[in-house]
Amino acid sequence: MALASSGPMLFYLSLPFVAAILSPVLVRLAGHRGVWLLALAPLAIFAHFLSLADPIADGASFSGGVSWIPAMGVELSWRLDGLSFVFGLLITGIGTLIILYSGGYLKGHPQLGRFLAFMFLFMGSMLGLVMADNLFALLVLWEMTSITSFLLIGFDHNRRASRRGALQALLVTGAGGLSLIAAFLLIQFATGATSMSQLLASPDVLRESPLYVAIFVLVLGGAFTKSAQFPLHFWLPNAMEAPTPVSAYLHSATMVKAGVYLLLRLNPVLGETVLWETVLPVFGGATLLIGTILAIRQTDLKLMLAYTTVASLGLLVMLTGFGGERAIEAAVYYLVAHSLFKGGLFMVAGAIDHGAGTRDIRKLAGLRSAMPITFAAACLAGLSMAGLPPLVGFLAKEEIYAAIAGPDSWSILITIVAIAGNALMLVIGAAVALKPFLGSRPAALDEAHEGSVLLWLGPVVLGLLGLAAALAYGVSNRYVFSPIASAAAGLPVSAHGALALHPGLPLTLSAVTVALGALVYWRLDMARLIVAVLLARIGWGPDKGFDQAVSGIVRLSSGVTRIVHGGRLEAYMMVVFLTVAGVLAVPMIVYGELPQLPVPLTLTFYEWGVVAIAIIGLIAVMLANDRLTAIVSLGIQGFAVALIFMLFGAPDLSFTQFMVETLSVVILALVMTRLTLHKADHRPTRAKIVDGAVSVVAGIGFGLLLLSVTQVPFDASLSQFFAENSRTIAHGRNIVNVIIVDFRGLDTLGEIAVVMIAGLSILALIRLRVRRPLEADARPEGEAAPKGALENAV
Amino acid sequence: MNTVIFRTVAPYLASLMVLFSIFVLLRGHNEPGGGFIGGLIAASALAIYGIACGVAPVRRAIYFHPLQIAAFGLFLAAVAGLMSLAGGNAFMTGLWVFPEIGGVELALSTPMMFDIGVYCVVVGAITSIALALEEREVE
């Protein structure tokens, strides 16, 4: 629409990448204080988004972009509507706070610069993902979030658990990415649309397409892996190996919501079908329940939060698939509320870890006097998570109950799931926000202290925002909730959320939730024990399944490798030559295209002489007593062939043949000296017969092929072109060389690159063979040293 | 192989062969020859030198690591192809100049540069393999 505004928007979208390049430099110059400067980048983008708040609230949308691969319909195009606007605000707003928080959390870490660079790379990818209009640009950025997430989870790469978590996340989300590629290709095939805007402009095409089911399944493959839906949720808790700022940013507030984003984005075109409204609530509901139950089991603050994140993502998916604008509205309320309180709680968990030295909830108590600011922030976030007034989490919960409560059995079932999930979520929210701070402080925590401003600024701001969004619900409805709900529902929606107690069903359900939650909270230790026993009884989980699948794949591939790559050169050669013989001889015989034999041969006596030399050489090879003689005899045959080239008017070819033959004899002889072989090549008679037969067939095949090629009428147009133009265009009389360096120069460039790489790899192979025995043998130093010395002396 | 005659003659033979290889390289555009053949001749020259006198003198004589020579060759060939882009022509369009030096017209061109690149790659890659193999033999 407004292409004129594409300039500044692309500039803002590229800002995180610029910051990524600058951050190592800035950190080297200014240490962790550099984050104050770096945080200006996301802040600037945030401000730019805010400046567009009014038109977005009025229902406008902006788009623009530049062309990337026009032939394939790939563009770097962006689209700013309510959905990408709110996501953009969350990514850049929370991003600003997280960058500051990272500076405090990793203060003095030697790799802080690299960490911030990864964070900015992620921020840029995530922002691009939600802004992308073109389907393929979205895919690229989707994969970039997976890769940057991998780098961030594995940031502490000296630890095995970190590496495992990173790899697991990459494999799971990467598999989802593949599924999404297939989905988008099918979407393009079914509708011809290459961008979200085109897709949203004709909403019914996809639903009526015969490919709908395939597209639906593949889209879910992408969304469910990214948003950690059961049974693919296991990577998210394992991703908690990352430093806490990463958990707060990627694995609660932003990246894991990419799947939900995709579902909301595609809701107008894929939603409102029976399939959509069954599969999504079932998986979402299961994820909600399993996530909260597993969260109860945990004692590590971060893991408790991680499992509730899984649960919240399940709740979001369930609401997205429930159907109707009211459910979408509830989903977006919860989405925003969750980003605010979960990001804040993770930062609180990190601050507690930082200040008290542990994240184990059983060891934490009484920190309120030591960490009063963190406690205040924790209360704001925890109350919001628990869904209590006057916080935005309360608005979300009221909306959820208002949306799903109904008289039919499906609604009742979903409502029960939601109540159970919300109650357990309340338990965890209260546990994380209150347990570490209340009670009397154990002696082990005497050293606990408040962190620097960098550490508490983030959670405090997010907590206050959660409060403000609820208190000033008129403003937040107009600028945040209505636009995003409209974009996700595909038609104008005005958000209903209000900070008031409406007596009625939703309020009753809320009360039930709170009562149930309070009950479990009172008996939290017992609940944890019950879940632990249950889990131990089951024993197997998707996390173990993942390991089993990975090791199964490794076993399979090593088995296949053992079969096809046995390590016997003879076997490889036999396969190659049998294939050659078969490919050459069989088609000619089957299709009756055998060439006519050129009898009688008309050769001069000296030509006969050269042929005789070649044959003598071959006989010498077969009769040779040792390998060296055989190699040299093979050279005789090669020279004879070179002579034949000469006699038939190909001096260049002949010249080359001479040199190649010489060098191969030299190099073969040198190779022989390095292999531990018998001097002579003794083979059993059976092997001799088989080898002989295969080589005769391969030779005859080549001979027949050459004969039939020469008997086909020759198309001389290329030769004529070269002959005519070699002198005039390329200033050379030697056509062969002109072809090599000029007419077909590109081929030659490729060939010499291959020669170069072959040289490199052969050198590596030779060197490897020299080193291996020295290192592998655990010989005493004294014995190995003279060897090395000798080598140096020579 | 290590006869006195061979060891005495090898350096001269090798230098003659290298000289010849350059001749073959340069005449290639009009007569039989070219970078590939020239490179093979030079590589055999160095192989002979190595077999006769050991690897260390060869490494000293060529000064650079053989793979550096090969890499330089590949670089030169690629640059030769890229030069035409500056004039807005397609990749690898041949550019020619015919300066007259001392009354003799010289033909300098990017294909020639390219051919020299091919020569270097062939010499470098093969020599690196041959020398590495010979080194072990001595040990």
Interface residues (C-beta under 8 A of the other chain):
Chain A: P651 D652 F655 T656 M659 V660 T662 L663 V666 I667 L670 V671 T673 R674 I729 A730 H731 G732 R733 N734 V736 N737 V738 I740 V741 D742 G745 L746 T748 L749 I752 A753 V755 M756 A758 G759 L760 I762 L763 I766 R767 V770 K787 L790 E791 V794
Chain B: V24 G28 H29 N30 E31 P32 G33 G34 G35 F36 I37 L40 I41 A43 S44 A47 I51 G54 V55 A56 P66 L67 A70 A71 G73 L74 A77 A78 G81 F91 M92 G94 W96 A107 S109 P111 M112 F114 D115 G117 V118 V121 V122 G124 A125 I126 S128 I129 A130 A132 L133 E134 E135 R136 E137 V138 E139
